[in-house]
């Protein structure tokens, strides 16, 4: 199966292009007070190391907006100014060198204010994201049942109305997000919008709850949309450290084979048949791969497949199918390379043996 991506317009956020045939980009958001330069820069650096490609900053006041200039000089990552309530903060963020502006149709909706922001963004050649959220969509007091329509329709209507205003000011450098706090409304909103407009879409679920729950909810919604070819950037919003959002996003993209960030690790969940500490071995493998920074690909193309299996039922088959793998029995395992049994290895040396095979 091959995912056929929806064709969209292309926009540039700093040095990152999204839409068209460009890879699905990973976004996250710094969770510090933006004007705290040291703390904010520390989180940006952590996000960069984790593999984040676009960073969003909360701009709550003038000091936050002005700090973007200092941050812009110290990072290569595109910086998106997250603006609510005050159009003047958008103007200040643009003046400070933001690479993109996120506007919320629920709280910045006066046409004369939108006109000023659009003009400044156009002059500085930066895009605007129309970011609709279920918790702040304008007119949310009128429930879907009262209006005889789904909540997804309300999200789509809000985005389309805002886009129409921007286009009326001859502004077309637009990305869109339509985030609900549940999977079904999120799916419906993005599916409906994708049939109407060809602006690039930023995918996400908002206010997802606890970290594990949030990763599951986001993974289901974002994964389902990506399978349908919908989506150009993603953020997995978690009540957790921002780097954890990036890890989860990378896992989703790798699972769908839309991006590759390192070797594909195949390992069993273990059961009563397993006679080694496979969990420890898999964690050791993961940590050593992360530390050495190598991509482990086949001729620079597809990622290598690596298997660590705990018993003789599925172990030999999975290890044989991998580029390199080990199937364990009691205290030792059989190492396979390119489909052939190569040698027996002790459990204590299994990870080092596996990595040395990958490097040859």
N, C-alpha and C positions, 0 to 999 in steps of 0.2 A: 504493500500500500504506500502511496505517495500523497502527501498533503499538497493540495493545490491552493496556493494562497490567493486571497482576494486582491485584485489589482486596485491600488489606491494612488492618490497623488503623493509626491515625494516632498518632504520638508526637511530642513536641516536645523539641528539643535547643536549649536557650536560645531564641533567636528564630527558629529554623529548624524548620519542621514537615516530617516525612517520612511517606511512606505515603499511602494514599488516592489522590487526584488531584494531590497536590503534585509539583512537578518533581523529577526525580532530582537529588539533591544531590551536590556534589563534596567529598570529604574528602582530607586529607593528614595527615602526621605530622611534627612538628618533630623534628629530628635532633640537637639540642643536649642537653646536660645541663639538665634543666628548671630546676634551682635557679640556673643561671647566667642571671639575669634579663635582662641586656643582650643576650646572644647569642640567647636564646630569643625575646625580644620582637622582635628584628631579623628572625628567620625567620618569626615570625607576621605581621609587617608585610609581608614579601616574599610570603607566601602570600596575604594579603589583596589585595595589588595584582595578583597573578596570577589571582585569581578563586576562590580557595578559600572554601568556605562553612562547613566544620566542621573544627576542628583537634584532633588527638590528641596528648597529651603522655605521655611515658614517666615513670611514677612509680616510681622505684627505691628511694627511701628517704624518710624523714620530711621532710627539707629540700625534696625535690621536691614533696611533697604540700602543704606549707605555702606554697610559692612560688605556687601557683595563685591564692591570694588577691590577691597583687600583680599578677599577670598579668591577672586578671579585670577589674581596674580600668582597664587600659590598652588593652584591645581589645574590639571589638564582636563578634568571632567567638566562637561557642560553643566551649568547651574541654572535651575528653573526656579523662578520666584513665585511662590504660592501666595496669591493675593485674595483677600476677602474684605468686604465692607468699604474700603477706601480706594478710590481710583487714583488718588494722588500717590499712594504707595506704589502702585504699578508704574507711574511715571518716574518716581524716584529710582525704582529697581532697574528700569530700562536705562536711565541715565547712569547708573552704577555699573552697567555692563552685563546684566542678566542675559542668558542665552535663550530664554523662553519665558513667557508669562503665562501662568495658569489663572484664569478668571472663573469665578463661580457665578453662574447666571442667577442663583438664588439671592445674592446680596450685592452684586454690582450690575445694575440693569437699566440705569438711566441712559438714554441714547446719547446725550451730549457728553457724558463721561466715557462711554464706550468709544465714541468718535475720537476723543483725545488720545486714548490708549492705542487705538488702531493706527492712528496717524504716526505716533511716536514709534510703535513697533515696526511699521512699514519703513519709516525713515532709517531705523537701525537694523533693518533686515533680520528681524527675529520673529519667530512664530508665536501664536497664542493658542493655548489649549483651552477649549471650552469644557470645563470640568463639572459635570452635573453629578451631585451626590443625593442619595435618597433622604438624608437627614436635613438638607437645607434647600431642597428644590423649591422654587418660588411657587406659592399657592398650594403647598403641601397640606394646608389645613383642609382643603377640599379633598376628601378622600376619594380613592378610586371608585368605591361603590356609589358614592354620591354623584360622581360624574359618569357613571356607567362605562368605565373603561379600566383597563389594567394599570397598575402603578408603572409598569414598563412604558406604557403609552405616555404617561405624564413626563417621565424622564426623556423620552424621545422628543416630545413636543417642546420641552424646555430647550434642548440642544438645538433643534431645528430653528426655533424662533431666534435664538442668539446668533446662530450662523447667518440667518437672513439679515440681521442688523449689521454684522461685520461685512458681509458681502455688499450690503448697501453702501458701505463706505469704501468699497473697492479693495477690501482686505480678504485675501484668500489663503494666506499662509497659516493654516488651521489644523490642529489635531483635536480629537474629541474623546471624552470618556463619559460613561454612563453607569455609575457604580451604585448598586443597591447593597443592602447588608445581608442579602440572602442569595443563594445560587439561582433559583428559578427566575426571579425578577431580573437579575443581572443578565442571564442568558437571553431572556425574551427581549430586553431592551437592546442589547448589542445586535442580536439577529435582525430585529426590525430596522434598526438604523442602518445596518450594513447593506440593506436592500435599497436604500433611498439615496445615500450619499457615498462619495468615494474619498472622503477625507480619511487620513490614517487614524487608527483607533488605538488608544491606550487602554489596556484591559486591567481590571481589578475588581475586587469585592471590598466594600468599605466596612469598617467596624466589625471585624470578623470574630472578635472574642479572644479566648485564650490561645496561646501560640500554637499548640498542637491542633486544636479545632480550627484555627484560622488558616493554617497551612493546608488542611484537608479541604475546607470550603473553597479556598482560593484555587487550589490545584484542580478541583472538580470543575469549577466554572471556567477558569482560564484554559484548562486543558481541553474542555469540550469545544470552546470557541476556536482555539488554535487548530483542532482537528478538522474544523469546518473551513479553515483558511482565513478566519477572522482574527485580526490583531496584529499590531505592528510594534508596540512596546507593552511591557507588562510590569506590574508591581504586585508582589504578594505582601499585603499589609498585615503586619503582625504586632501584637503588643509585646515587643521583644526588641533586642538589639537590632539595628538596621542591617548589619552584616548577615544576620539570620534570614532576613527577607531575600537577600541576594542568593544565598545558598539554596533556598527553597525554589527560587525562580530558575536558577540554573538546572536544578533537578528536573523541573517540569519540562524545560526545553530539551534537555538531553533525553528524557523518557520518550518524547515525541520525535526524537531524531531531527529536530530543527536546528540545534546547535550542538557543538561538541567542545567540551572543556578539559578533557582528559580521558583516560582509559575507561571503558565500560566494565564495571565490576559485577560479576555474577556470583552470588553466594546464597546458600540455603538458609532457611530460618532456624535450623537445627531441630532435633527431636531426641527421643530417648535412644535412638541408634547412634547418635554422635558421641564419639569417645575422645574428642579433643576440645580444647577451649577455642572454638571457631570464632566466637564473637571477638575475643582478644586479637586473634590473627587478622581478622577483617579490619578492625580499628587500626592496628599497626600498619597494615597495607595502606589504608586511607591516609593516615598521617604522614607516612614516608613519601607517598606520591605528592601530597600537598606541599611538603617541604622542599622536594627537589625541583618543583616547578616545571617538569618536563611534560610535553603533551602526549607522548606515547601514541603515535599514529602509524598507520601503514602507508609508507611513501608520502607522508604529509597529507593524506586524505582521511579515510575513515579512522576512528579511534580503535586502538587495540582492545580486544575483549579478553578480560582476565577472570578466571574462575577459581574460587576457593569453596570447596564442597566438603560437607562433613561426614558423609557415609557412602556406602557402596551401592545404594539403590539408584539415585540419579547422579551421583558424583562423577563416575567415569564418563558418562555420556556428556554432561555439561563441560567437564574439563577437556574432553576430546574436541568439542565444538569450538572451544575458545582458542585464541592465538597461543595462550599459555594458561595452564591451570593445574590445580592439585586436587586430587580426590583422596580424602583421608580414610584410613581404616583405624587400627589401634596404634596410637602413638606415632605413626609415621604415615606418609602419604605417597601416592604415585604421581609424579609430575609428567604432564603431557605438554608437548610442544607441536603446534601445527598438526594436531590430530593424531600424533603418535606418542606412545608411552616412551619417556626418555630415561627416567631414573627414579629411584626411591629417595625421599628426603625426610629428614627428621622434622618433627613439629617445631622445635625451637629455631630451626634455620629456614622454615618454609617461606617466609616473606622475602628474605634476602635472596634465596634461590629463585623465587618467582621474578623478582625485579631484575636479577642478572640475566635471566632468559629474555626479558622484554628489551633489554638494552643491546642485545646481540644483533 
